[in-house]
């Protein structure tokens, strides 16, 4: 008989639970687009309907390793998110603002 995860977790030491939490946060903080879509509970078909494209277009976007930022932004926004582009340096993080200005010029809205 299968055990409930909550029962297994209750038997874990506090150290083991802490390690598991850290691993889970790492996995959730970085994932491919298809896994992000699935984690948000969306199918390719659902996302395609929101973006007014065919489902194969979503599959193609999710397989790309290089794409326009506007394409990525549309994809993220269709999932209910907001895209931010940041540059990480040894002495700090800088949010790149050019793309927000581009969104206003293209779509007439602040982004």
C-alpha atoms as one frame of an Amber mdcrd trajectory, in Angstrom:
protein
   0.000   0.000   0.000   1.283   3.465  -0.911   2.056   5.862   1.891   0.990
   9.476   1.936   3.792  11.970   1.444   2.700  13.820   4.579   3.305  10.650
   6.611   6.756  10.146   5.128   7.617  13.799   5.655   6.532  13.616   9.303
   9.085  10.839   9.857  11.943  12.880   8.339  14.450  14.607  10.584  14.333
  18.413  10.630  17.661  18.433   8.781  16.292  16.161   6.034  13.179  18.337
   5.678  15.333  21.458   5.405  17.521  19.863   2.704  14.419  18.749   0.789
  12.975  22.289   0.972  16.188  23.803  -0.376  16.256  21.323  -3.275  12.590
  22.018  -4.057  13.176  25.785  -4.101  16.143  25.363  -6.444  14.095  23.208
  -8.815  11.201  25.691  -8.789  13.463  28.715  -9.268  14.830  27.472 -12.581
  12.961  25.426 -15.159  12.353  25.200 -18.905   9.283  26.905 -20.402   7.379
  23.644 -20.892   7.831  22.690 -17.233   6.829  26.198 -16.134   3.662  25.932
 -18.221   2.863  22.530 -16.737   3.560  23.787 -13.207   1.053  26.589 -13.857
  -1.533  23.938 -14.809  -1.737  24.929 -18.476  -1.738  22.733 -21.566  -0.108
  23.798 -24.828  -3.599  24.058 -26.311  -4.806  26.382 -23.538  -1.775  28.632
 -23.927  -2.185  28.648 -27.714  -5.784  29.864 -27.313  -4.686  32.740 -25.077
  -1.947  33.735 -27.549  -4.220  33.245 -30.596  -1.815  30.771 -32.235  -1.916
  27.086 -33.100  -0.743  24.490 -30.544   2.309  23.455 -32.649   3.567  27.051
 -32.327   3.656  26.643 -28.540   5.586  23.372 -28.862   8.086  25.097 -31.168
   8.571  28.050 -28.800   9.131  25.708 -25.853  11.900  23.877 -27.727  13.781
  27.017 -28.768  17.035  27.936 -27.101  17.073  31.404 -28.692  14.100  33.720
 -29.197  13.021  37.349 -29.210  12.394  38.844 -25.801   8.963  39.965 -27.040
   8.082  36.324 -27.806   9.212  35.204 -24.370   7.356  38.109 -22.735   4.098
  37.206 -24.509   4.491  33.571 -23.483   5.124  34.472 -19.821   2.277  37.008
 -19.716  -0.126  34.443 -21.226   0.709  32.244 -18.216  -0.150  35.116 -15.875
   3.426  36.195 -15.173   5.607  39.191 -15.830   9.028  39.014 -17.493  11.942
  40.975 -16.094  15.417  40.966 -17.625  18.240  41.323 -15.121  22.008  41.305
 -15.417  23.936  39.762 -12.524  27.411  41.028 -11.731  29.747  40.177  -8.850
  28.926  43.542  -7.274  25.149  43.505  -7.806  22.087  42.970  -9.971  20.742
  45.452 -12.524  17.247  45.287 -14.035  17.433  46.113 -17.731  14.703  48.652
 -18.484  14.966  48.962 -22.300  12.390  46.222 -22.774   9.713  47.975 -20.714
  10.131  51.005 -22.985   9.854  48.745 -26.046   6.575  47.325 -24.736   5.097
  50.826 -24.420   6.171  51.698 -27.972   4.806  48.459 -29.460   1.674  47.847
 -27.393   0.899  51.286 -26.051   1.018  50.070 -22.457   3.515  50.237 -19.649
   5.154  46.915 -18.937
